[in-house]
């Protein structure tokens, strides 16, 4: 099982990624071993994780979500900060 996840960063920005273990990946981001973005925008909280059937499906959904504006992400995904 793969997941698309969204992390809240210390500056209030949102980071979207995909992984087969979002909790472990969040720890990687917190320890500076995640994506380049989260090295300069410190991760604070894992806000969202959506299970998907395959890596392909997770990457496709990640790309879709990354194309959304912040307000659309918050509304459609039911995110609250």
PyMOL Python script that loads the backbone (N, CA, C, O; Angstrom):
from pymol import cmd

cmd.read_pdbstr("""\
ATOM      1  N   UNK A   1       0.850  -1.180   0.000  1.00  0.00           N
ATOM      2  CA  UNK A   1       0.000   0.000   0.000  1.00  0.00           C
ATOM      3  C   UNK A   1       0.892   1.238   0.000  1.00  0.00           C
ATOM      4  O   UNK A   1       1.880   1.317   0.730  1.00  0.00           O
ATOM      5  N   UNK A   2       0.520   2.189  -0.829  1.00  0.00           N
ATOM      6  CA  UNK A   2       1.218   3.462  -0.920  1.00  0.00           C
ATOM      7  C   UNK A   2       0.304   4.580  -0.437  1.00  0.00           C
ATOM      8  O   UNK A   2      -0.914   4.410  -0.370  1.00  0.00           O
ATOM      9  N   UNK A   3       0.888   5.713  -0.104  1.00  0.00           N
ATOM     10  CA  UNK A   3       0.150   6.847   0.439  1.00  0.00           C
ATOM     11  C   UNK A   3       0.625   8.146  -0.198  1.00  0.00           C
ATOM     12  O   UNK A   3       1.790   8.284  -0.571  1.00  0.00           O
ATOM     13  N   UNK A   4      -0.297   9.093  -0.315  1.00  0.00           N
ATOM     14  CA  UNK A   4       0.029  10.487  -0.562  1.00  0.00           C
ATOM     15  C   UNK A   4      -0.115  11.163   0.785  1.00  0.00           C
ATOM     16  O   UNK A   4      -1.088  10.928   1.502  1.00  0.00           O
ATOM     17  N   UNK A   5       0.852  12.005   1.136  1.00  0.00           N
ATOM     18  CA  UNK A   5       0.796  12.663   2.439  1.00  0.00           C
ATOM     19  C   UNK A   5       1.034  14.155   2.286  1.00  0.00           C
ATOM     20  O   UNK A   5       1.645  14.610   1.319  1.00  0.00           O
ATOM     21  N   UNK A   6       0.539  14.906   3.262  1.00  0.00           N
ATOM     22  CA  UNK A   6       0.747  16.349   3.298  1.00  0.00           C
ATOM     23  C   UNK A   6       1.294  16.706   4.670  1.00  0.00           C
ATOM     24  O   UNK A   6       0.762  16.301   5.703  1.00  0.00           O
ATOM     25  N   UNK A   7       2.376  17.480   4.646  1.00  0.00           N
ATOM     26  CA  UNK A   7       3.051  17.918   5.870  1.00  0.00           C
ATOM     27  C   UNK A   7       2.883  19.423   6.009  1.00  0.00           C
ATOM     28  O   UNK A   7       3.013  20.166   5.036  1.00  0.00           O
ATOM     29  N   UNK A   8       2.596  19.861   7.217  1.00  0.00           N
ATOM     30  CA  UNK A   8       2.594  21.281   7.548  1.00  0.00           C
ATOM     31  C   UNK A   8       4.012  21.671   7.929  1.00  0.00           C
ATOM     32  O   UNK A   8       4.637  21.015   8.762  1.00  0.00           O
ATOM     33  N   UNK A   9       4.522  22.735   7.324  1.00  0.00           N
ATOM     34  CA  UNK A   9       5.864  23.221   7.635  1.00  0.00           C
ATOM     35  C   UNK A   9       5.799  24.416   8.583  1.00  0.00           C
ATOM     36  O   UNK A   9       4.747  25.033   8.752  1.00  0.00           O
ATOM     37  N   UNK A  10       6.939  24.733   9.199  1.00  0.00           N
ATOM     38  CA  UNK A  10       6.987  25.767  10.241  1.00  0.00           C
ATOM     39  C   UNK A  10       6.567  27.146   9.739  1.00  0.00           C
ATOM     40  O   UNK A  10       6.106  27.971  10.529  1.00  0.00           O
ATOM     41  N   UNK A  11       6.716  27.409   8.454  1.00  0.00           N
ATOM     42  CA  UNK A  11       6.314  28.703   7.905  1.00  0.00           C
ATOM     43  C   UNK A  11       4.854  28.720   7.441  1.00  0.00           C
ATOM     44  O   UNK A  11       4.390  29.697   6.854  1.00  0.00           O
ATOM     45  N   UNK A  12       4.133  27.618   7.715  1.00  0.00           N
ATOM     46  CA  UNK A  12       2.725  27.528   7.339  1.00  0.00           C
ATOM     47  C   UNK A  12       2.504  26.938   5.956  1.00  0.00           C
ATOM     48  O   UNK A  12       1.360  26.737   5.548  1.00  0.00           O
ATOM     49  N   UNK A  13       3.570  26.660   5.233  1.00  0.00           N
ATOM     50  CA  UNK A  13       3.420  26.067   3.902  1.00  0.00           C
ATOM     51  C   UNK A  13       3.099  24.577   4.025  1.00  0.00           C
ATOM     52  O   UNK A  13       3.278  23.968   5.080  1.00  0.00           O
ATOM     53  N   UNK A  14       2.620  24.011   2.915  1.00  0.00           N
ATOM     54  CA  UNK A  14       2.267  22.599   2.873  1.00  0.00           C
ATOM     55  C   UNK A  14       3.201  21.880   1.906  1.00  0.00           C
ATOM     56  O   UNK A  14       3.496  22.388   0.824  1.00  0.00           O
ATOM     57  N   UNK A  15       3.661  20.703   2.297  1.00  0.00           N
ATOM     58  CA  UNK A  15       4.501  19.867   1.435  1.00  0.00           C
ATOM     59  C   UNK A  15       3.739  18.587   1.140  1.00  0.00           C
ATOM     60  O   UNK A  15       3.234  17.942   2.059  1.00  0.00           O
ATOM     61  N   UNK A  16       3.650  18.211  -0.128  1.00  0.00           N
ATOM     62  CA  UNK A  16       2.963  16.999  -0.540  1.00  0.00           C
ATOM     63  C   UNK A  16       3.975  16.005  -1.087  1.00  0.00           C
ATOM     64  O   UNK A  16       4.845  16.360  -1.883  1.00  0.00           O
ATOM     65  N   UNK A  17       3.853  14.756  -0.652  1.00  0.00           N
ATOM     66  CA  UNK A  17       4.744  13.709  -1.125  1.00  0.00           C
ATOM     67  C   UNK A  17       4.034  12.369  -1.146  1.00  0.00           C
ATOM     68  O   UNK A  17       2.849  12.277  -0.826  1.00  0.00           O
ATOM     69  N   UNK A  18       4.774  11.321  -1.530  1.00  0.00           N
ATOM     70  CA  UNK A  18       4.212   9.978  -1.530  1.00  0.00           C
ATOM     71  C   UNK A  18       5.229   9.011  -0.944  1.00  0.00           C
ATOM     72  O   UNK A  18       6.438   9.214  -1.059  1.00  0.00           O
ATOM     73  N   UNK A  19       4.721   7.957  -0.313  1.00  0.00           N
ATOM     74  CA  UNK A  19       5.581   6.980   0.350  1.00  0.00           C
ATOM     75  C   UNK A  19       4.775   5.734   0.679  1.00  0.00           C
ATOM     76  O   UNK A  19       3.545   5.771   0.721  1.00  0.00           O
ATOM     77  N   UNK A  20       5.476   4.633   0.911  1.00  0.00           N
ATOM     78  CA  UNK A  20       4.784   3.434   1.379  1.00  0.00           C
ATOM     79  C   UNK A  20       4.731   3.395   2.904  1.00  0.00           C
ATOM     80  O   UNK A  20       4.149   2.475   3.479  1.00  0.00           O
ATOM     81  N   UNK A  21       5.338   4.391   3.565  1.00  0.00           N
ATOM     82  CA  UNK A  21       5.302   4.503   5.024  1.00  0.00           C
ATOM     83  C   UNK A  21       5.365   5.989   5.395  1.00  0.00           C
ATOM     84  O   UNK A  21       6.447   6.501   5.683  1.00  0.00           O
ATOM     85  N   UNK A  22       4.225   6.688   5.392  1.00  0.00           N
ATOM     86  CA  UNK A  22       4.246   8.141   5.609  1.00  0.00           C
ATOM     87  C   UNK A  22       4.759   8.565   6.983  1.00  0.00           C
ATOM     88  O   UNK A  22       5.352   9.636   7.108  1.00  0.00           O
ATOM     89  N   UNK A  23       4.544   7.753   8.012  1.00  0.00           N
ATOM     90  CA  UNK A  23       5.044   8.124   9.339  1.00  0.00           C
ATOM     91  C   UNK A  23       6.573   8.115   9.363  1.00  0.00           C
ATOM     92  O   UNK A  23       7.193   9.039   9.889  1.00  0.00           O
ATOM     93  N   UNK A  24       7.175   7.078   8.798  1.00  0.00           N
ATOM     94  CA  UNK A  24       8.638   7.004   8.734  1.00  0.00           C
ATOM     95  C   UNK A  24       9.188   8.105   7.830  1.00  0.00           C
ATOM     96  O   UNK A  24      10.233   8.687   8.120  1.00  0.00           O
ATOM     97  N   UNK A  25       8.491   8.387   6.747  1.00  0.00           N
ATOM     98  CA  UNK A  25       8.942   9.435   5.830  1.00  0.00           C
ATOM     99  C   UNK A  25       8.881  10.794   6.499  1.00  0.00           C
ATOM    100  O   UNK A  25       9.750  11.633   6.263  1.00  0.00           O
ATOM    101  N   UNK A  26       7.869  11.032   7.334  1.00  0.00           N
ATOM    102  CA  UNK A  26       7.787  12.288   8.078  1.00  0.00           C
ATOM    103  C   UNK A  26       9.002  12.443   8.990  1.00  0.00           C
ATOM    104  O   UNK A  26       9.578  13.526   9.084  1.00  0.00           O
ATOM    105  N   UNK A  27       9.385  11.367   9.656  1.00  0.00           N
ATOM    106  CA  UNK A  27      10.581  11.396  10.514  1.00  0.00           C
ATOM    107  C   UNK A  27      11.812  11.719   9.674  1.00  0.00           C
ATOM    108  O   UNK A  27      12.666  12.496  10.101  1.00  0.00           O
ATOM    109  N   UNK A  28      11.911  11.130   8.489  1.00  0.00           N
ATOM    110  CA  UNK A  28      13.024  11.454   7.585  1.00  0.00           C
ATOM    111  C   UNK A  28      13.042  12.950   7.281  1.00  0.00           C
ATOM    112  O   UNK A  28      14.095  13.584   7.336  1.00  0.00           O
ATOM    113  N   UNK A  29      11.879  13.513   6.961  1.00  0.00           N
ATOM    114  CA  UNK A  29      11.802  14.949   6.673  1.00  0.00           C
ATOM    115  C   UNK A  29      12.260  15.758   7.887  1.00  0.00           C
ATOM    116  O   UNK A  29      13.025  16.712   7.747  1.00  0.00           O
ATOM    117  N   UNK A  30      11.795  15.382   9.069  1.00  0.00           N
ATOM    118  CA  UNK A  30      12.180  16.110  10.289  1.00  0.00           C
ATOM    119  C   UNK A  30      13.685  16.043  10.542  1.00  0.00           C
ATOM    120  O   UNK A  30      14.268  16.975  11.096  1.00  0.00           O
ATOM    121  N   UNK A  31      14.315  14.931  10.132  1.00  0.00           N
ATOM    122  CA  UNK A  31      15.753  14.749  10.353  1.00  0.00           C
ATOM    123  C   UNK A  31      16.601  15.249   9.189  1.00  0.00           C
ATOM    124  O   UNK A  31      17.800  14.975   9.137  1.00  0.00           O
ATOM    125  N   UNK A  32      15.990  15.980   8.255  1.00  0.00           N
ATOM    126  CA  UNK A  32      16.728  16.556   7.144  1.00  0.00           C
ATOM    127  C   UNK A  32      17.057  15.577   6.030  1.00  0.00           C
ATOM    128  O   UNK A  32      17.879  15.875   5.164  1.00  0.00           O
ATOM    129  N   UNK A  33      16.420  14.406   6.046  1.00  0.00           N
ATOM    130  CA  UNK A  33      16.697  13.390   5.029  1.00  0.00           C
ATOM    131  C   UNK A  33      15.560  13.256   4.024  1.00  0.00           C
ATOM    132  O   UNK A  33      15.536  12.316   3.229  1.00  0.00           O
ATOM    133  N   UNK A  34      14.632  14.181   4.059  1.00  0.00           N
ATOM    134  CA  UNK A  34      13.507  14.142   3.128  1.00  0.00           C
ATOM    135  C   UNK A  34      13.818  14.970   1.902  1.00  0.00           C
ATOM    136  O   UNK A  34      14.975  15.079   1.497  1.00  0.00           O
ATOM    137  N   UNK A  35      12.807  15.545   1.317  1.00  0.00           N
ATOM    138  CA  UNK A  35      12.980  16.371   0.126  1.00  0.00           C
ATOM    139  C   UNK A  35      13.717  17.667   0.425  1.00  0.00           C
ATOM    140  O   UNK A  35      13.790  18.109   1.572  1.00  0.00           O
ATOM    141  N   UNK A  36      14.253  18.259  -0.611  1.00  0.00           N
ATOM    142  CA  UNK A  36      15.005  19.520  -0.481  1.00  0.00           C
ATOM    143  C   UNK A  36      14.137  20.610   0.154  1.00  0.00           C
ATOM    144  O   UNK A  36      14.620  21.403   0.962  1.00  0.00           O
ATOM    145  N   UNK A  37      12.862  20.642  -0.215  1.00  0.00           N
ATOM    146  CA  UNK A  37      11.960  21.674   0.298  1.00  0.00           C
ATOM    147  C   UNK A  37      11.883  21.630   1.825  1.00  0.00           C
ATOM    148  O   UNK A  37      11.942  22.671   2.479  1.00  0.00           O
ATOM    149  N   UNK A  38      11.753  20.437   2.389  1.00  0.00           N
ATOM    150  CA  UNK A  38      11.577  20.347   3.845  1.00  0.00           C
ATOM    151  C   UNK A  38      12.878  20.551   4.611  1.00  0.00           C
ATOM    152  O   UNK A  38      12.855  20.655   5.838  1.00  0.00           O
ATOM    153  N   UNK A  39      13.998  20.611   3.923  1.00  0.00           N
ATOM    154  CA  UNK A  39      15.245  20.957   4.618  1.00  0.00           C
ATOM    155  C   UNK A  39      15.275  22.445   4.954  1.00  0.00           C
ATOM    156  O   UNK A  39      15.869  22.853   5.952  1.00  0.00           O
ATOM    157  N   UNK A  40      14.627  23.254   4.108  1.00  0.00           N
ATOM    158  CA  UNK A  40      14.606  24.696   4.366  1.00  0.00           C
ATOM    159  C   UNK A  40      13.275  25.179   4.950  1.00  0.00           C
ATOM    160  O   UNK A  40      13.182  26.310   5.426  1.00  0.00           O
ATOM    161  N   UNK A  41      12.260  24.337   4.914  1.00  0.00           N
ATOM    162  CA  UNK A  41      10.951  24.639   5.502  1.00  0.00           C
ATOM    163  C   UNK A  41      10.662  23.518   6.497  1.00  0.00           C
ATOM    164  O   UNK A  41      10.072  22.499   6.137  1.00  0.00           O
ATOM    165  N   UNK A  42      11.066  23.704   7.717  1.00  0.00           N
ATOM    166  CA  UNK A  42      11.046  22.635   8.721  1.00  0.00           C
ATOM    167  C   UNK A  42       9.644  22.039   8.914  1.00  0.00           C
ATOM    168  O   UNK A  42       8.684  22.769   9.159  1.00  0.00           O
ATOM    169  N   UNK A  43       9.536  20.707   8.803  1.00  0.00           N
ATOM    170  CA  UNK A  43       8.248  20.041   8.993  1.00  0.00           C
ATOM    171  C   UNK A  43       7.791  20.081  10.446  1.00  0.00           C
ATOM    172  O   UNK A  43       8.590  19.926  11.369  1.00  0.00           O
ATOM    173  N   UNK A  44       6.500  20.290  10.628  1.00  0.00           N
ATOM    174  CA  UNK A  44       5.926  20.395  11.966  1.00  0.00           C
ATOM    175  C   UNK A  44       4.980  19.237  12.260  1.00  0.00           C
ATOM    176  O   UNK A  44       5.032  18.641  13.336  1.00  0.00           O
ATOM    177  N   UNK A  45       4.112  18.922  11.293  1.00  0.00           N
ATOM    178  CA  UNK A  45       3.052  17.947  11.559  1.00  0.00           C
ATOM    179  C   UNK A  45       2.629  17.249  10.270  1.00  0.00           C
ATOM    180  O   UNK A  45       2.535  17.872   9.212  1.00  0.00           O
ATOM    181  N   UNK A  46       2.378  15.955  10.375  1.00  0.00           N
ATOM    182  CA  UNK A  46       1.795  15.203   9.271  1.00  0.00           C
ATOM    183  C   UNK A  46       0.290  15.443   9.331  1.00  0.00           C
ATOM    184  O   UNK A  46      -0.381  14.981  10.253  1.00  0.00           O
ATOM    185  N   UNK A  47      -0.239  16.171   8.339  1.00  0.00           N
ATOM    186  CA  UNK A  47      -1.656  16.562   8.358  1.00  0.00           C
ATOM    187  C   UNK A  47      -2.570  15.548   7.708  1.00  0.00           C
ATOM    188  O   UNK A  47      -3.731  15.420   8.095  1.00  0.00           O
ATOM    189  N   UNK A  48      -2.056  14.818   6.713  1.00  0.00           N
ATOM    190  CA  UNK A  48      -2.946  14.032   5.871  1.00  0.00           C
ATOM    191  C   UNK A  48      -2.188  12.860   5.266  1.00  0.00           C
ATOM    192  O   UNK A  48      -1.036  13.007   4.858  1.00  0.00           O
ATOM    193  N   UNK A  49      -2.821  11.713   5.209  1.00  0.00           N
ATOM    194  CA  UNK A  49      -2.278  10.550   4.500  1.00  0.00           C
ATOM    195  C   UNK A  49      -3.436   9.817   3.843  1.00  0.00           C
ATOM    196  O   UNK A  49      -4.389   9.410   4.508  1.00  0.00           O
ATOM    197  N   UNK A  50      -3.342   9.656   2.538  1.00  0.00           N
ATOM    198  CA  UNK A  50      -4.395   9.003   1.757  1.00  0.00           C
ATOM    199  C   UNK A  50      -3.854   7.693   1.177  1.00  0.00           C
ATOM    200  O   UNK A  50      -2.904   7.717   0.394  1.00  0.00           O
ATOM    201  N   UNK A  51      -4.441   6.557   1.546  1.00  0.00           N
ATOM    202  CA  UNK A  51      -3.956   5.275   1.017  1.00  0.00           C
ATOM    203  C   UNK A  51      -4.360   5.079  -0.446  1.00  0.00           C
ATOM    204  O   UNK A  51      -5.464   5.434  -0.859  1.00  0.00           O
ATOM    205  N   UNK A  52      -3.437   4.504  -1.213  1.00  0.00           N
ATOM    206  CA  UNK A  52      -3.692   4.203  -2.618  1.00  0.00           C
ATOM    207  C   UNK A  52      -3.160   2.814  -2.934  1.00  0.00           C
ATOM    208  O   UNK A  52      -2.320   2.279  -2.210  1.00  0.00           O
ATOM    209  N   UNK A  53      -3.652   2.242  -4.009  1.00  0.00           N
ATOM    210  CA  UNK A  53      -3.358   0.843  -4.323  1.00  0.00           C
ATOM    211  C   UNK A  53      -1.939   0.580  -4.798  1.00  0.00           C
ATOM    212  O   UNK A  53      -1.417  -0.516  -4.593  1.00  0.00           O
ATOM    213  N   UNK A  54      -1.301   1.564  -5.430  1.00  0.00           N
ATOM    214  CA  UNK A  54       0.015   1.322  -6.012  1.00  0.00           C
ATOM    215  C   UNK A  54       0.873   2.582  -5.969  1.00  0.00           C
ATOM    216  O   UNK A  54       0.379   3.681  -5.717  1.00  0.00           O
ATOM    217  N   UNK A  55       2.153   2.400  -6.219  1.00  0.00           N
ATOM    218  CA  UNK A  55       3.065   3.533  -6.290  1.00  0.00           C
ATOM    219  C   UNK A  55       2.646   4.458  -7.434  1.00  0.00           C
ATOM    220  O   UNK A  55       2.660   5.680  -7.287  1.00  0.00           O
ATOM    221  N   UNK A  56       2.277   3.874  -8.566  1.00  0.00           N
ATOM    222  CA  UNK A  56       1.834   4.658  -9.707  1.00  0.00           C
ATOM    223  C   UNK A  56       0.637   5.535  -9.337  1.00  0.00           C
ATOM    224  O   UNK A  56       0.609   6.721  -9.664  1.00  0.00           O
ATOM    225  N   UNK A  57      -0.344   4.953  -8.661  1.00  0.00           N
ATOM    226  CA  UNK A  57      -1.537   5.704  -8.254  1.00  0.00           C
ATOM    227  C   UNK A  57      -1.170   6.815  -7.271  1.00  0.00           C
ATOM    228  O   UNK A  57      -1.724   7.912  -7.336  1.00  0.00           O
ATOM    229  N   UNK A  58      -0.239   6.530  -6.365  1.00  0.00           N
ATOM    230  CA  UNK A  58       0.183   7.534  -5.381  1.00  0.00           C
ATOM    231  C   UNK A  58       0.898   8.696  -6.069  1.00  0.00           C
ATOM    232  O   UNK A  58       0.653   9.857  -5.742  1.00  0.00           O
ATOM    233  N   UNK A  59       1.771   8.391  -7.008  1.00  0.00           N
ATOM    234  CA  UNK A  59       2.487   9.452  -7.721  1.00  0.00           C
ATOM    235  C   UNK A  59       1.528  10.297  -8.562  1.00  0.00           C
ATOM    236  O   UNK A  59       1.680  11.516  -8.651  1.00  0.00           O
ATOM    237  N   UNK A  60       0.547   9.648  -9.173  1.00  0.00           N
ATOM    238  CA  UNK A  60      -0.450  10.373  -9.965  1.00  0.00           C
ATOM    239  C   UNK A  60      -1.279  11.302  -9.073  1.00  0.00           C
ATOM    240  O   UNK A  60      -1.521  12.456  -9.428  1.00  0.00           O
ATOM    241  N   UNK A  61      -1.709  10.798  -7.921  1.00  0.00           N
ATOM    242  CA  UNK A  61      -2.499  11.617  -6.981  1.00  0.00           C
ATOM    243  C   UNK A  61      -1.655  12.747  -6.406  1.00  0.00           C
ATOM    244  O   UNK A  61      -2.144  13.864  -6.238  1.00  0.00           O
ATOM    245  N   UNK A  62      -0.381  12.461  -6.100  1.00  0.00           N
ATOM    246  CA  UNK A  62       0.525  13.500  -5.601  1.00  0.00           C
ATOM    247  C   UNK A  62       0.618  14.644  -6.604  1.00  0.00           C
ATOM    248  O   UNK A  62       0.521  15.814  -6.234  1.00  0.00           O
ATOM    249  N   UNK A  63       0.804  14.304  -7.851  1.00  0.00           N
ATOM    250  CA  UNK A  63       0.894  15.316  -8.900  1.00  0.00           C
ATOM    251  C   UNK A  63      -0.392  16.132  -9.000  1.00  0.00           C
ATOM    252  O   UNK A  63      -0.352  17.349  -9.179  1.00  0.00           O
ATOM    253  N   UNK A  64      -1.527  15.454  -8.884  1.00  0.00           N
ATOM    254  CA  UNK A  64      -2.818  16.144  -8.933  1.00  0.00           C
ATOM    255  C   UNK A  64      -2.937  17.143  -7.782  1.00  0.00           C
ATOM    256  O   UNK A  64      -3.300  18.300  -7.994  1.00  0.00           O
ATOM    257  N   UNK A  65      -2.633  16.696  -6.573  1.00  0.00           N
ATOM    258  CA  UNK A  65      -2.759  17.548  -5.391  1.00  0.00           C
ATOM    259  C   UNK A  65      -1.782  18.717  -5.450  1.00  0.00           C
ATOM    260  O   UNK A  65      -2.131  19.835  -5.071  1.00  0.00           O
ATOM    261  N   UNK A  66      -0.572  18.472  -5.918  1.00  0.00           N
ATOM    262  CA  UNK A  66       0.415  19.551  -6.024  1.00  0.00           C
ATOM    263  C   UNK A  66      -0.045  20.653  -6.966  1.00  0.00           C
ATOM    264  O   UNK A  66       0.397  21.795  -6.844  1.00  0.00           O
ATOM    265  N   UNK A  67      -0.929  20.325  -7.905  1.00  0.00           N
ATOM    266  CA  UNK A  67      -1.445  21.323  -8.832  1.00  0.00           C
ATOM    267  C   UNK A  67      -2.551  22.199  -8.262  1.00  0.00           C
ATOM    268  O   UNK A  67      -2.944  23.188  -8.879  1.00  0.00           O
ATOM    269  N   UNK A  68      -3.045  21.843  -7.100  1.00  0.00           N
ATOM    270  CA  UNK A  68      -4.123  22.604  -6.481  1.00  0.00           C
ATOM    271  C   UNK A  68      -3.581  23.807  -5.714  1.00  0.00           C
ATOM    272  O   UNK A  68      -2.456  23.781  -5.214  1.00  0.00           O
ATOM    273  N   UNK A  69      -4.389  24.854  -5.626  1.00  0.00           N
ATOM    274  CA  UNK A  69      -4.078  25.989  -4.746  1.00  0.00           C
ATOM    275  C   UNK A  69      -4.249  25.538  -3.298  1.00  0.00           C
ATOM    276  O   UNK A  69      -4.931  24.551  -3.021  1.00  0.00           O
ATOM    277  N   UNK A  70      -3.633  26.260  -2.394  1.00  0.00           N
ATOM    278  CA  UNK A  70      -3.687  25.919  -0.968  1.00  0.00           C
ATOM    279  C   UNK A  70      -5.121  25.830  -0.453  1.00  0.00           C
ATOM    280  O   UNK A  70      -5.466  24.885   0.256  1.00  0.00           O
ATOM    281  N   UNK A  71      -5.959  26.808  -0.805  1.00  0.00           N
ATOM    282  CA  UNK A  71      -7.325  26.808  -0.294  1.00  0.00           C
ATOM    283  C   UNK A  71      -8.116  25.597  -0.798  1.00  0.00           C
ATOM    284  O   UNK A  71      -8.961  25.067  -0.077  1.00  0.00           O
ATOM    285  N   UNK A  72      -7.848  25.162  -2.020  1.00  0.00           N
ATOM    286  CA  UNK A  72      -8.520  23.975  -2.545  1.00  0.00           C
ATOM    287  C   UNK A  72      -8.061  22.727  -1.789  1.00  0.00           C
ATOM    288  O   UNK A  72      -8.874  21.857  -1.477  1.00  0.00           O
ATOM    289  N   UNK A  73      -6.766  22.637  -1.494  1.00  0.00           N
ATOM    290  CA  UNK A  73      -6.251  21.504  -0.714  1.00  0.00           C
ATOM    291  C   UNK A  73      -6.940  21.447   0.646  1.00  0.00           C
ATOM    292  O   UNK A  73      -7.380  20.385   1.086  1.00  0.00           O
ATOM    293  N   UNK A  74      -7.028  22.583   1.296  1.00  0.00           N
ATOM    294  CA  UNK A  74      -7.612  22.653   2.633  1.00  0.00           C
ATOM    295  C   UNK A  74      -9.083  22.224   2.598  1.00  0.00           C
ATOM    296  O   UNK A  74      -9.535  21.466   3.457  1.00  0.00           O
ATOM    297  N   UNK A  75      -9.819  22.712   1.604  1.00  0.00           N
ATOM    298  CA  UNK A  75     -11.258  22.433   1.523  1.00  0.00           C
ATOM    299  C   UNK A  75     -11.535  20.987   1.124  1.00  0.00           C
ATOM    300  O   UNK A  75     -12.259  20.276   1.821  1.00  0.00           O
ATOM    301  N   UNK A  76     -10.967  20.556   0.018  1.00  0.00           N
ATOM    302  CA  UNK A  76     -11.274  19.217  -0.505  1.00  0.00           C
ATOM    303  C   UNK A  76     -10.770  18.113   0.417  1.00  0.00           C
ATOM    304  O   UNK A  76     -11.445  17.099   0.589  1.00  0.00           O
ATOM    305  N   UNK A  77      -9.597  18.297   1.008  1.00  0.00           N
ATOM    306  CA  UNK A  77      -9.018  17.264   1.855  1.00  0.00           C
ATOM    307  C   UNK A  77      -9.459  17.386   3.309  1.00  0.00           C
ATOM    308  O   UNK A  77      -9.117  16.540   4.135  1.00  0.00           O
ATOM    309  N   UNK A  78     -10.210  18.427   3.624  1.00  0.00           N
ATOM    310  CA  UNK A  78     -10.712  18.595   4.989  1.00  0.00           C
ATOM    311  C   UNK A  78      -9.613  18.911   5.986  1.00  0.00           C
ATOM    312  O   UNK A  78      -9.686  18.503   7.145  1.00  0.00           O
ATOM    313  N   UNK A  79      -8.594  19.636   5.542  1.00  0.00           N
ATOM    314  CA  UNK A  79      -7.470  19.955   6.429  1.00  0.00           C
ATOM    315  C   UNK A  79      -7.793  21.158   7.299  1.00  0.00           C
ATOM    316  O   UNK A  79      -8.425  22.120   6.864  1.00  0.00           O
ATOM    317  N   UNK A  80      -7.338  21.071   8.544  1.00  0.00           N
ATOM    318  CA  UNK A  80      -7.491  22.184   9.485  1.00  0.00           C
ATOM    319  C   UNK A  80      -6.152  22.379  10.191  1.00  0.00           C
ATOM    320  O   UNK A  80      -5.516  21.430  10.650  1.00  0.00           O
ATOM    321  N   UNK A  81      -5.757  23.630  10.259  1.00  0.00           N
ATOM    322  CA  UNK A  81      -4.486  23.944  10.930  1.00  0.00           C
ATOM    323  C   UNK A  81      -4.767  24.708  12.196  1.00  0.00           C
ATOM    324  O   UNK A  81      -3.838  25.073  12.916  1.00  0.00           O
TER     325      UNK A  81
END
""", "prot")
cmd.dss("prot")
cmd.show_as("cartoon", "prot")
cmd.util.cbc("prot")
cmd.orient("prot")
